[in-house]
Amino acid sequence: MTNESTSDNAAEAREGLVGSIVGRAKEVVGAVTGKDDLVEEGQLQQAEARKRKAALADDAVAEAKLTNAAQDMGETIRGTVEERHAGRAQAEREKLLVEQQRASEHAAATKDAGRLEASGRQAAERDAEQLAESRLREADALAGEASAVEQQSDADKVRLEREAAAAEQRAARLRAQTTN
């Protein structure tokens, strides 16, 4: 809640209190003097003061809900971003590890292939390539999972933005109702 809206609310509260007191005074004076129209005017003024007080309370509740929704959305977005970064970093680490293993296994296979006959050498290299390809597919799968987490994070962000917009609209309607 801003300082301006706080002072506006304080001014509204003072107006409501003054209206209530003036309305009560009119009601008493009207009752004492026998003027029913003055009694009725005083009662109406008091009812208006009660409505103003209720509207201020509704506005404060709406403002608090909006603030809470904005804070929740910010926390969720921060968490989503952190998850996204962690998922990408994990996928990169896994891919680097797989590439290192591939290089190591390829070197070992090449060394073994040198000791084997020509046909045995080709089979060993094929096995090494298949193993390396298998590891790359695993790394790609991890990258796909990271992408899925990122897409879910984006969807969560959109959902939270819609919820915040809806909360702002509800707050605006409550404010409009309080001014009417």
WOZI-V493916 format. One record per helix or strand of 2 or more residues. SS is the DSSP state (H for helix, E for strand). FROM is the first residue (numbers start at 1). LEN is the number of residues. Records with the same first field share a line. If there is no record, write none. Layout:
BEGIN
SS=FROM-LEN, FROM-LEN
END
This chain:
BEGIN
H=3-31, 36-80, 118-62
END
